[in-house]
Amino acid sequence: MRQILALIIAIMLMSAALPALAQDDAQALNEAGKAALTRGDVTTAARIFQQLTDADDPNGMNNLGLLYYTGQGVSQDRALAFTLYKRSADHPAMVKPQASYHTGIAYLLGDVVPRDASAAVTYLTRAAEMDFAPAEYELGQLLLSEPRITDPAQALKYFKSAAIHDYPAAAYEAGRMLAIGQGAAVDLPWALIHLDVAAQAGIADAYFLLGVLAEWEYRAGGPMDVAVEWYAKAEAAGIEEAAIRRWETEHIGPPTNWQQAEYRLARNDPAGAFPFLVRSCAIGEVYGCYYQALALADGNGVPQDRYTALSMFENLCDETVEFGCGEFARTALFLGGSAGVSRNQAAQRTFQDECGTDNLAADSCYSVALMSWDDRYGLRNEALARQYADLSCQMRSTNNEACQMQRHFQIEDSWKDFSQQDALSKPAEPDFLEGLLYGLVVGAAGQSGTGDAATQYGELARQRENARTQFAIEAMRSGSQHYGACPTVNSPGC
């Protein structure tokens, strides 16, 4: 004690230009300054930290910065506080996280320097790497909220680390993210562990979320009174929604299978929802059957099984007249003809009904055309394909698949007409289509003296038509290496 008092007296007598202090002496002075703060002697503390700053001690700079930031023992000056924090954080001898944390927070808040999220991340990361829990927490929040650097997975990592370092607010965030599958897959066991830590620290939001999980994540015969208890705690802490949930849990009872499934689908947990969809469908709930079939059709949360989905949609369509018919038709279309002719006919009728009735109109019209044109569906009807391709193309007025199919038919008609002409009778003033077909015809005929014309019109085609249409035209030419490769312009690979 006498040694510390002697050092304090010596500092008061020395000039401002102190030489660098030995590490042990600097540490002793910093402890003396902190002791002065603890007993309320802020003036002495400020004098000690100023002398340490003058001696280029990074810990003294940080401690003096804190005094200027709060106005203890000195006139409040947050700009000077930031300067001291940053000097300390950038000092090569600085081995503590506080200065980097304070510098990062200053950049984050933007109250004494312009806000700079990137700089905030840099300094907060330095502090977080020293296992400083407040920095880990703030860094996690920044990585969740800052649009340009959003990274939920990294945010979760920092929250978990801060929770380990005894920071309850971070434990809540880690539990919340794991409960809803943000930044990682849903992990309820760990979510409950983190949330329980937060709840023990008195965080009201943790009470409420634990009530939600107890209500919705229970298994058959589970203790619903646990949800009521957590909601009651959250209600007492001032969360109004908790009072509503508590009353409903007590009086209405546990959620239905469909509600359980809907809850999980809403938080993007299709695998967790599927068992409840199966149970819901088993007791005749239409929505349960519908969404179970959707999951099977899309392979969402379960292995894809379009054939089972097709049967389920077909049953729904038969039983409810409208419900499921559209999905039945689209699933049959995806199966590429393997659903069978009778089912393909039913699907095509549904598409004909939808054509021109709603936002799916153009797609439905095109589906009729495709099923009428592609031999795989067993519904070959070129006249119907032409009719519905034309309807779909008119609805969109763009170069979509229906318009390309329509163009295919136009070229096919022109090909038939032109191929009956003498291949050498080149039109005097051919339009583009006639010229292109002339080049193809004479090229296929292999007639001497016509190679230049074929080359000329082939080049014109490359300049004016897209590659897909060229391929479709070329595929119609007997003898082409692509002949027969594309029965329609929409076949796979075309």
C-alpha positions as CSV (number, residue, x, y, z in Angstrom):
1,M,0.0,0.0,0.0
2,R,2.8,2.4,0.9
3,Q,4.4,1.6,-2.5
4,I,1.2,2.5,-4.4
5,L,0.8,5.8,-2.4
6,A,4.4,6.7,-3.1
7,L,3.8,6.1,-6.8
8,I,0.7,8.4,-6.7
9,I,2.7,11.2,-5.0
10,A,5.5,10.8,-7.5
11,I,3.1,11.1,-10.4
12,M,1.6,14.3,-9.0
13,L,5.0,15.9,-8.8
14,M,6.2,14.8,-12.2
15,S,5.8,16.8,-15.4
16,A,3.5,15.8,-18.2
17,A,6.3,14.4,-20.3
18,L,6.8,11.1,-18.6
19,P,9.1,8.5,-20.0
20,A,7.6,5.0,-20.8
21,L,6.8,3.2,-17.6
22,A,7.9,-0.3,-16.8
23,Q,5.1,-2.9,-17.2
24,D,4.8,-3.7,-13.5
25,D,4.7,0.0,-12.6
26,A,2.0,0.7,-15.3
27,Q,-0.1,-2.1,-14.0
28,A,0.2,-0.9,-10.4
29,L,-0.8,2.6,-11.4
30,N,-3.8,1.3,-13.4
31,E,-4.9,-0.7,-10.3
32,A,-4.4,2.4,-8.2
33,G,-6.6,4.4,-10.6
34,K,-9.3,1.8,-10.5
35,A,-9.2,1.7,-6.7
36,A,-9.6,5.5,-6.6
37,L,-12.7,5.1,-8.9
38,T,-14.1,2.4,-6.6
39,R,-13.9,4.7,-3.5
40,G,-15.4,7.6,-5.5
41,D,-12.2,9.7,-5.9
42,V,-12.7,10.4,-9.6
43,T,-10.2,13.3,-9.6
44,T,-7.3,11.2,-8.4
45,A,-8.3,8.5,-10.9
46,A,-8.4,10.9,-13.8
47,R,-5.0,12.3,-12.8
48,I,-3.4,8.8,-12.6
49,F,-4.9,7.7,-16.0
50,Q,-3.8,11.0,-17.6
51,Q,-0.2,10.4,-16.4
52,L,-0.4,6.8,-17.8
53,T,-1.7,8.1,-21.1
54,D,1.2,10.6,-21.3
55,A,3.5,7.7,-20.7
56,D,1.9,5.9,-23.7
57,D,0.3,3.2,-21.7
58,P,-2.7,1.7,-23.6
59,N,-4.7,0.6,-20.6
60,G,-4.4,4.1,-19.1
61,M,-5.7,5.5,-22.4
62,N,-8.7,3.3,-22.4
63,N,-9.5,4.1,-18.7
64,L,-9.1,7.8,-19.3
65,G,-11.3,7.5,-22.4
66,L,-14.0,6.0,-20.2
67,L,-13.8,9.0,-17.8
68,Y,-14.1,11.5,-20.6
69,Y,-17.0,9.5,-22.1
70,T,-19.0,9.6,-18.8
71,G,-17.6,13.0,-17.5
72,Q,-16.2,11.5,-14.3
73,G,-13.4,13.7,-12.8
74,V,-13.1,15.6,-16.1
75,S,-15.3,17.6,-18.4
76,Q,-17.3,15.2,-20.6
77,D,-15.8,15.1,-24.1
78,R,-17.0,12.1,-26.1
79,A,-14.9,13.0,-29.1
80,L,-11.7,13.0,-27.0
81,A,-13.0,9.7,-25.4
82,F,-13.2,8.1,-28.9
83,T,-9.7,9.3,-29.8
84,L,-8.3,7.7,-26.6
85,Y,-10.2,4.5,-27.2
86,K,-8.9,4.2,-30.7
87,R,-5.3,5.0,-29.7
88,S,-5.5,2.3,-27.1
89,A,-7.1,-0.2,-29.4
90,D,-4.5,0.4,-32.1
91,H,-1.6,0.3,-29.7
92,P,0.7,-2.6,-30.3
93,A,1.0,-3.4,-26.6
94,M,-2.8,-3.5,-26.0
95,V,-3.8,-7.0,-25.0
96,K,-7.2,-6.3,-23.4
97,P,-10.5,-6.2,-25.4
98,Q,-12.2,-3.1,-23.8
99,A,-10.7,-0.4,-26.0
100,S,-11.5,-2.3,-29.2
101,Y,-15.0,-2.8,-27.9
102,H,-15.5,0.8,-27.1
103,T,-14.1,1.9,-30.5
104,G,-16.4,-0.5,-32.3
105,I,-19.4,0.7,-30.4
106,A,-18.6,4.3,-31.3
107,Y,-18.5,3.4,-35.0
108,L,-21.7,1.4,-34.6
109,L,-23.6,4.3,-32.8
110,G,-22.2,7.1,-35.0
111,D,-22.7,9.7,-32.3
112,V,-19.1,11.1,-32.2
113,V,-17.8,9.8,-35.5
114,P,-19.7,9.0,-38.7
115,R,-21.4,5.6,-38.5
116,D,-19.2,3.0,-40.2
117,A,-20.5,-0.6,-39.9
118,S,-17.4,-2.1,-41.5
119,A,-15.1,-0.4,-39.0
120,A,-17.4,-1.4,-36.2
121,V,-17.1,-5.1,-37.3
122,T,-13.3,-4.8,-37.4
123,Y,-12.9,-3.5,-33.8
124,L,-15.7,-5.6,-32.4
125,T,-14.1,-8.7,-34.0
126,R,-10.8,-7.8,-32.3
127,A,-12.6,-7.8,-28.9
128,A,-14.6,-10.9,-29.7
129,E,-11.5,-12.8,-30.5
130,M,-10.4,-12.1,-26.9
131,D,-13.6,-13.8,-25.7
132,F,-15.2,-10.5,-24.6
133,A,-18.9,-11.4,-24.4
134,P,-20.3,-7.9,-24.9
135,A,-18.4,-7.6,-28.1
136,E,-19.6,-11.0,-29.3
137,Y,-23.2,-10.0,-28.5
138,E,-23.0,-6.7,-30.4
139,L,-21.2,-8.3,-33.3
140,G,-24.0,-10.9,-33.5
141,Q,-26.7,-8.2,-33.5
142,L,-24.8,-6.2,-36.2
143,L,-24.5,-9.3,-38.4
144,L,-28.3,-9.8,-38.1
145,S,-29.3,-6.2,-38.8
146,E,-26.8,-4.6,-41.1
147,P,-28.0,-5.2,-44.7
148,R,-24.6,-5.1,-46.5
149,I,-23.0,-7.6,-44.1
150,T,-25.9,-9.7,-42.9
151,D,-24.7,-13.2,-42.0
152,P,-27.1,-15.1,-39.7
153,A,-24.7,-18.1,-39.4
154,Q,-21.9,-16.0,-38.1
155,A,-24.2,-14.1,-35.9
156,L,-25.4,-17.3,-34.3
157,K,-21.8,-18.4,-33.8
158,Y,-21.0,-15.2,-31.8
159,F,-24.2,-15.5,-29.8
160,K,-23.3,-19.0,-28.8
161,S,-19.8,-18.0,-27.8
162,A,-21.1,-15.0,-25.7
163,A,-23.6,-17.3,-24.1
164,I,-20.8,-19.6,-23.0
165,H,-19.0,-16.5,-21.6
166,D,-22.0,-15.9,-19.3
167,Y,-24.0,-13.3,-21.3
168,P,-27.7,-14.0,-20.9
169,A,-28.9,-11.7,-23.6
170,A,-26.8,-13.6,-26.1
171,A,-28.1,-16.9,-24.7
172,Y,-31.6,-15.7,-25.6
173,E,-30.7,-14.8,-29.1
174,A,-28.9,-18.1,-29.7
175,G,-32.0,-20.0,-28.3
176,R,-34.4,-17.9,-30.5
177,M,-32.4,-18.5,-33.6
178,L,-32.1,-22.3,-33.0
179,A,-35.8,-22.5,-32.3
180,I,-36.8,-20.9,-35.6
181,G,-34.0,-22.3,-37.7
182,Q,-32.2,-18.9,-38.4
183,G,-28.5,-19.3,-39.2
184,A,-28.7,-23.0,-38.7
185,A,-31.2,-25.9,-38.8
186,V,-33.8,-26.1,-36.1
187,D,-32.2,-27.6,-33.0
188,L,-34.8,-27.6,-30.2
189,P,-32.7,-29.3,-27.5
190,W,-30.0,-26.7,-27.7
191,A,-32.6,-23.9,-28.1
192,L,-34.2,-24.9,-24.9
193,I,-30.9,-25.0,-23.1
194,H,-30.0,-21.5,-24.2
195,L,-33.4,-20.1,-23.5
196,D,-33.5,-21.6,-20.0
197,V,-30.2,-19.8,-19.2
198,A,-31.8,-16.6,-20.4
199,A,-34.9,-17.2,-18.4
200,Q,-32.9,-17.8,-15.2
201,A,-31.4,-14.4,-15.8
202,G,-34.9,-12.9,-15.9
203,I,-35.2,-12.1,-19.6
204,A,-39.0,-11.9,-20.2
205,D,-38.8,-12.7,-23.9
206,A,-37.2,-16.0,-23.0
207,Y,-40.2,-16.8,-20.7
208,F,-42.6,-16.2,-23.6
209,L,-40.6,-18.2,-26.2
210,L,-40.3,-21.1,-23.8
211,G,-44.1,-21.0,-23.4
212,V,-44.5,-21.1,-27.2
213,L,-42.2,-24.0,-27.5
214,A,-43.9,-25.9,-24.6
215,E,-47.2,-25.3,-26.3
216,W,-46.3,-26.2,-29.9
217,E,-43.4,-28.6,-29.5
218,Y,-45.1,-31.0,-27.0
219,R,-45.6,-34.6,-27.8
220,A,-48.8,-36.6,-27.3
221,G,-49.7,-36.5,-23.6
222,G,-47.1,-33.7,-22.9
223,P,-47.5,-31.4,-19.9
224,M,-49.3,-28.4,-21.3
225,D,-49.2,-26.8,-17.8
226,V,-45.5,-26.0,-18.5
227,A,-46.6,-23.7,-21.3
228,V,-49.1,-22.0,-18.9
229,E,-46.4,-21.5,-16.3
230,W,-44.1,-19.8,-18.8
231,Y,-46.8,-17.6,-20.2
232,A,-47.8,-16.6,-16.7
233,K,-44.2,-15.5,-16.0
234,A,-44.1,-13.6,-19.3
235,E,-47.4,-12.0,-18.5
236,A,-46.2,-10.8,-15.1
237,A,-43.1,-9.3,-16.9
238,G,-45.4,-7.2,-19.0
239,I,-45.8,-9.1,-22.3
240,E,-49.4,-8.6,-23.2
241,E,-49.5,-11.4,-25.8
242,A,-48.5,-13.9,-23.1
243,A,-51.8,-13.3,-21.3
244,I,-53.8,-14.2,-24.5
245,R,-51.7,-17.3,-25.1
246,R,-52.1,-18.4,-21.5
247,W,-55.9,-18.1,-21.6
248,E,-56.1,-20.0,-24.9
249,T,-53.8,-22.7,-23.7
250,E,-55.9,-23.2,-20.5
251,H,-59.3,-23.0,-22.1
252,I,-59.0,-24.2,-25.7
253,G,-56.5,-27.0,-25.2
254,P,-53.5,-28.1,-27.3
255,P,-53.2,-27.3,-31.0
256,T,-54.6,-29.7,-33.6
257,N,-52.4,-31.7,-35.9
258,W,-53.0,-29.3,-38.7
259,Q,-52.2,-26.3,-36.5
260,Q,-49.0,-28.0,-35.5
261,A,-48.0,-28.6,-39.1
262,E,-49.0,-25.0,-40.1
263,Y,-46.8,-23.7,-37.3
264,R,-43.8,-25.6,-38.6
265,L,-44.4,-24.7,-42.2
266,A,-44.5,-21.1,-41.3
267,R,-41.0,-21.3,-39.8
268,N,-39.6,-23.3,-42.7
269,D,-39.5,-26.6,-41.0
270,P,-41.1,-29.0,-43.6
271,A,-39.5,-32.1,-42.1
272,G,-41.0,-31.3,-38.7
273,A,-44.3,-30.5,-40.3
274,F,-44.7,-33.7,-42.3
275,P,-45.6,-36.2,-39.5
276,F,-48.4,-33.8,-38.4
277,L,-49.6,-33.5,-42.0
278,V,-49.8,-37.3,-42.1
279,R,-51.8,-37.4,-38.9
280,S,-54.0,-34.6,-40.0
281,C,-54.8,-36.3,-43.3
282,A,-55.4,-39.6,-41.5
283,I,-58.4,-38.1,-39.7
284,G,-59.8,-36.5,-42.9
285,E,-58.5,-32.9,-42.6
286,V,-58.4,-31.6,-46.2
287,Y,-55.6,-29.1,-45.7
288,G,-53.5,-31.9,-44.1
289,C,-53.9,-34.1,-47.1
290,Y,-53.3,-31.2,-49.5
291,Y,-50.1,-30.1,-48.0
292,Q,-48.9,-33.7,-47.5
293,A,-49.4,-34.2,-51.2
294,L,-47.5,-31.0,-51.9
295,A,-44.6,-32.1,-49.8
296,L,-44.4,-35.4,-51.6
297,A,-44.7,-33.7,-55.0
298,D,-41.9,-31.2,-54.3
299,G,-39.7,-33.4,-52.1
300,N,-40.0,-30.8,-49.4
301,G,-38.9,-32.3,-46.1
302,V,-39.4,-35.9,-47.4
303,P,-38.1,-37.9,-50.4
304,Q,-39.9,-36.8,-53.5
305,D,-42.8,-39.2,-54.6
306,R,-44.8,-37.6,-57.4
307,Y,-46.8,-40.8,-58.1
308,T,-48.2,-40.9,-54.5
309,A,-48.8,-37.2,-54.7
310,L,-50.7,-37.6,-58.0
311,S,-53.1,-40.1,-56.4
312,M,-53.7,-37.9,-53.4
313,F,-54.4,-34.8,-55.6
314,E,-56.7,-36.9,-57.7
315,N,-58.7,-38.1,-54.7
316,L,-58.9,-34.5,-53.4
317,C,-60.1,-33.3,-56.8
318,D,-62.8,-36.0,-56.9
319,E,-63.9,-35.4,-53.3
320,T,-63.9,-31.6,-53.2
321,V,-64.7,-30.9,-56.9
322,E,-62.2,-28.0,-57.1
323,F,-59.6,-28.6,-54.4
324,G,-56.5,-30.3,-55.6
325,C,-57.4,-30.4,-59.3
326,G,-54.9,-27.9,-60.4
327,E,-52.0,-29.6,-58.5
328,F,-53.2,-33.0,-59.9
329,A,-52.9,-31.6,-63.5
330,R,-49.5,-30.0,-62.9
331,T,-48.1,-33.2,-61.2
332,A,-49.3,-35.2,-64.2
333,L,-47.6,-32.8,-66.5
334,F,-44.3,-33.1,-64.6
335,L,-44.5,-36.9,-64.9
336,G,-44.0,-36.5,-68.6
337,G,-46.7,-38.9,-69.8
338,S,-46.0,-41.7,-67.3
339,A,-49.2,-40.9,-65.4
340,G,-51.2,-42.8,-68.1
341,V,-53.5,-41.6,-70.9
342,S,-56.7,-41.4,-68.8
343,R,-55.0,-39.3,-66.1
344,N,-53.3,-37.1,-68.8
345,Q,-56.7,-36.5,-70.4
346,A,-58.1,-35.4,-67.1
347,A,-55.1,-33.1,-66.5
348,Q,-55.5,-31.6,-70.0
349,R,-59.2,-30.9,-69.3
350,T,-58.2,-29.1,-66.1
351,F,-55.7,-27.0,-68.0
352,Q,-58.4,-26.2,-70.6
353,D,-60.7,-25.0,-67.8
354,E,-58.0,-22.9,-66.3
355,C,-57.0,-21.3,-69.6
356,G,-58.2,-17.7,-69.6
357,T,-59.6,-17.8,-66.1
358,D,-56.9,-16.5,-63.7
359,N,-53.2,-15.7,-63.4
360,L,-52.3,-19.2,-64.4
361,A,-54.1,-18.7,-67.7
362,A,-51.1,-18.4,-70.0
363,D,-49.2,-21.3,-68.4
364,S,-52.4,-23.5,-68.5
365,C,-53.0,-22.7,-72.2
366,Y,-49.4,-23.6,-73.0
367,S,-49.8,-26.9,-71.0
368,V,-52.7,-27.8,-73.2
369,A,-50.6,-27.2,-76.3
370,L,-47.7,-29.1,-74.9
371,M,-49.7,-32.2,-73.9
372,S,-51.4,-32.1,-77.4
373,W,-48.1,-31.9,-79.2
374,D,-45.6,-34.1,-77.2
375,D,-46.2,-37.7,-78.1
376,R,-45.3,-38.9,-74.7
377,Y,-48.7,-37.9,-73.3
378,G,-50.6,-40.0,-75.8
379,L,-52.9,-37.1,-76.7
380,R,-51.5,-36.1,-80.1
381,N,-53.7,-33.4,-81.6
382,E,-51.8,-30.9,-83.7
383,A,-54.9,-28.7,-84.3
384,L,-55.4,-28.3,-80.5
385,A,-51.7,-27.7,-79.9
386,R,-51.8,-24.9,-82.5
387,Q,-54.9,-23.3,-81.0
388,Y,-53.6,-23.2,-77.4
389,A,-50.1,-22.2,-78.3
390,D,-51.5,-19.2,-80.1
391,L,-53.7,-18.3,-77.1
392,S,-50.8,-18.5,-74.7
393,C,-48.5,-16.5,-76.9
394,Q,-51.1,-13.8,-77.3
395,M,-51.6,-13.5,-73.5
396,R,-47.9,-12.8,-72.9
397,S,-46.8,-11.1,-76.2
398,T,-43.2,-12.1,-75.6
399,N,-40.9,-14.7,-77.1
400,N,-41.8,-17.4,-74.6
401,E,-42.2,-21.1,-75.1
402,A,-45.7,-20.8,-76.5
403,C,-44.6,-18.2,-79.0
404,Q,-41.7,-20.4,-80.0
405,M,-44.0,-23.4,-80.5
406,Q,-46.3,-21.1,-82.6
407,R,-43.2,-20.1,-84.6
408,H,-42.4,-23.8,-85.0
409,F,-45.7,-24.4,-86.6
410,Q,-45.3,-21.4,-88.9
411,I,-42.0,-22.6,-90.1
412,E,-43.3,-26.1,-90.5
413,D,-46.1,-24.8,-92.7
414,S,-43.7,-22.7,-94.8
415,W,-41.4,-25.7,-95.0
416,K,-44.1,-27.9,-96.4
417,D,-45.1,-25.3,-98.9
418,F,-41.6,-24.4,-100.0
419,S,-40.3,-28.0,-100.2
420,Q,-42.7,-28.7,-103.0
421,Q,-41.1,-26.0,-105.1
422,D,-38.1,-26.6,-107.3
423,A,-35.1,-26.2,-105.1
424,L,-33.3,-24.2,-107.8
425,S,-36.1,-21.7,-108.2
426,K,-34.9,-19.1,-105.8
427,P,-37.5,-16.4,-105.1
428,A,-36.6,-13.1,-106.7
429,E,-37.2,-11.1,-103.5
430,P,-37.4,-13.6,-100.7
431,D,-38.4,-12.6,-97.3
432,F,-36.3,-13.8,-94.4
433,L,-38.2,-17.0,-93.8
434,E,-38.3,-18.0,-97.4
435,G,-34.7,-17.3,-97.8
436,L,-33.8,-19.4,-94.8
437,L,-35.8,-22.3,-96.0
438,Y,-34.3,-21.9,-99.5
439,G,-30.9,-22.3,-98.0
440,L,-31.9,-25.4,-96.1
441,V,-33.7,-27.0,-99.0
442,V,-30.8,-26.5,-101.5
443,G,-28.3,-27.6,-98.9
444,A,-30.2,-30.8,-98.2
445,A,-30.7,-31.5,-101.9
446,G,-26.9,-31.2,-102.3
447,Q,-27.3,-29.5,-105.7
448,S,-24.2,-28.1,-107.3
449,G,-23.7,-24.4,-107.5
450,T,-26.1,-23.6,-104.6
451,G,-23.6,-23.8,-101.7
452,D,-23.1,-20.1,-101.6
453,A,-26.8,-19.5,-101.3
454,A,-27.1,-22.0,-98.4
455,T,-24.2,-20.3,-96.6
456,Q,-25.6,-16.9,-97.2
457,Y,-29.0,-17.6,-95.7
458,G,-27.6,-19.8,-93.0
459,E,-25.6,-16.8,-91.8
460,L,-28.6,-14.6,-92.0
461,A,-30.5,-17.1,-89.8
462,R,-27.7,-16.9,-87.2
463,Q,-27.9,-13.2,-87.1
464,R,-31.7,-12.8,-86.9
465,E,-33.0,-15.9,-85.1
466,N,-32.1,-17.2,-81.6
467,A,-30.2,-20.5,-81.2
468,R,-33.2,-22.4,-80.0
469,T,-35.3,-21.7,-83.0
470,Q,-32.4,-22.5,-85.3
471,F,-32.0,-25.9,-83.6
472,A,-35.7,-26.7,-84.0
473,I,-35.5,-25.8,-87.7
474,E,-32.4,-27.8,-88.3
475,A,-33.9,-30.8,-86.4
476,M,-36.7,-31.0,-89.0
477,R,-34.2,-31.4,-91.9
478,S,-33.8,-35.0,-92.9
479,G,-30.2,-35.9,-92.9
480,S,-29.2,-33.4,-90.2
481,Q,-27.2,-34.7,-87.2
482,H,-29.9,-33.3,-85.0
483,Y,-32.8,-34.8,-87.0
484,G,-35.5,-36.1,-84.7
485,A,-33.7,-34.8,-81.6
486,C,-36.5,-32.3,-80.8
487,P,-40.0,-33.6,-81.4
488,T,-41.1,-30.1,-80.1
489,V,-39.1,-27.0,-79.4
490,N,-39.9,-27.6,-75.7
491,S,-38.7,-31.1,-75.4
492,P,-35.8,-31.7,-72.9
493,G,-32.5,-30.6,-74.2
494,C,-34.0,-28.3,-76.9
